[in-house]
Amino acid sequence: MAHLILTYRLKDGVSPADFENWVKTVDQPAMRGLSRVTRFDTYRVSGLLMGEGPPSCSYVEIFEISDLAGFTGEDMPGETVQAVMGAFMGFADAPEFLIAEAV
């Protein structure tokens, strides 16, 4: 099982309420409908547990993916992911896409 972790802030002028509505009505249903995505959740970052200042990101997304090669080779270039990613890139400022494996 691979995990894909996205961290990002919203672009200037993007309303958190509008973005979160899109996440709940478009992003999550579409991505959760992919057979290789076994879990997908979006989290709003509310602060730091330790330290001061603002967090490095405003949102974190965590995907559990059963077949990373199939996801990157077939799902990502597919119509569903491309449509979601196109809209997502209109909201997100400099997202970082991390591939992680359990230790």
C-alpha positions as CSV (number, residue, x, y, z in Angstrom):
1,M,0.0,0.0,0.0
2,A,1.4,3.4,-1.0
3,H,0.4,6.7,0.3
4,L,0.2,9.9,-1.6
5,I,0.4,13.0,0.6
6,L,-0.3,16.5,-0.8
7,T,0.5,19.7,1.1
8,Y,-0.6,23.1,-0.2
9,R,-2.0,26.6,0.5
10,L,-4.9,28.2,-1.4
11,K,-4.1,30.7,-4.1
12,D,-4.8,34.3,-3.3
13,G,-8.4,35.2,-3.7
14,V,-9.6,31.6,-3.3
15,S,-12.3,31.3,-0.6
16,P,-11.8,28.4,1.8
17,A,-15.5,27.9,1.9
18,D,-15.7,27.6,-1.9
19,F,-12.7,25.3,-2.0
20,E,-14.0,23.0,0.8
21,N,-17.4,22.8,-1.0
22,W,-15.6,21.7,-4.2
23,V,-13.6,19.1,-2.2
24,K,-16.8,17.6,-0.7
25,T,-18.9,17.7,-3.9
26,V,-16.4,17.0,-6.7
27,D,-12.9,16.1,-5.5
28,Q,-13.7,13.4,-2.9
29,P,-16.5,11.6,-4.8
30,A,-14.4,11.5,-8.0
31,M,-11.1,10.3,-6.4
32,R,-12.8,7.9,-4.0
33,G,-14.5,6.4,-7.0
34,L,-11.2,5.2,-8.5
35,S,-10.7,1.5,-7.8
36,R,-7.0,1.9,-6.8
37,V,-7.8,4.6,-4.2
38,T,-8.7,2.7,-1.1
39,R,-8.9,5.9,1.1
40,F,-8.8,9.6,0.5
41,D,-9.2,12.4,3.0
42,T,-8.6,16.2,3.0
43,Y,-7.6,18.0,6.2
44,R,-7.6,21.7,6.9
45,V,-4.5,22.6,9.0
46,S,-5.5,24.6,12.0
47,G,-2.1,25.3,13.6
48,L,1.1,24.0,15.0
49,L,1.4,21.6,17.9
50,M,4.9,23.0,18.7
51,G,6.6,26.2,17.7
52,E,5.3,29.5,16.7
53,G,4.2,31.2,13.5
54,P,2.1,29.9,10.7
55,P,2.1,26.3,9.5
56,S,3.9,25.5,6.2
57,C,0.7,24.6,4.5
58,S,-3.1,25.2,4.9
59,Y,-4.3,21.8,3.7
60,V,-3.1,18.2,3.6
61,E,-4.5,15.4,1.5
62,I,-3.8,11.7,2.2
63,F,-4.5,9.0,-0.3
64,E,-4.1,5.2,0.3
65,I,-3.4,3.7,-3.1
66,S,-3.4,-0.1,-3.6
67,D,-1.5,-0.1,-6.9
68,L,0.7,3.0,-7.3
69,A,2.0,1.9,-10.7
70,G,-1.5,1.5,-12.0
71,F,-2.6,4.8,-10.4
72,T,0.2,6.7,-12.0
73,G,0.2,4.8,-15.3
74,E,-3.6,4.6,-15.9
75,D,-5.6,6.7,-13.5
76,M,-3.5,9.9,-13.5
77,P,-3.6,10.3,-17.3
78,G,-7.3,9.3,-17.3
79,E,-10.3,11.7,-17.8
80,T,-11.4,11.6,-14.1
81,V,-8.1,12.6,-12.6
82,Q,-7.2,15.1,-15.3
83,A,-10.5,16.9,-14.8
84,V,-10.1,17.0,-11.0
85,M,-6.5,18.0,-11.2
86,G,-7.3,20.8,-13.7
87,A,-9.8,22.3,-11.2
88,F,-7.5,21.6,-8.2
89,M,-4.7,23.6,-9.8
90,G,-7.0,26.5,-10.0
91,F,-7.4,26.5,-6.2
92,A,-4.0,25.3,-4.9
93,D,-0.8,27.3,-4.7
94,A,2.4,25.3,-5.3
95,P,1.2,21.9,-4.1
96,E,3.8,19.3,-3.1
97,F,3.0,15.7,-4.1
98,L,4.8,13.2,-1.8
99,I,4.9,9.4,-2.2
100,A,5.2,7.7,1.2
101,E,5.6,4.2,2.4
102,A,5.1,2.8,5.9
103,V,8.3,2.1,7.8
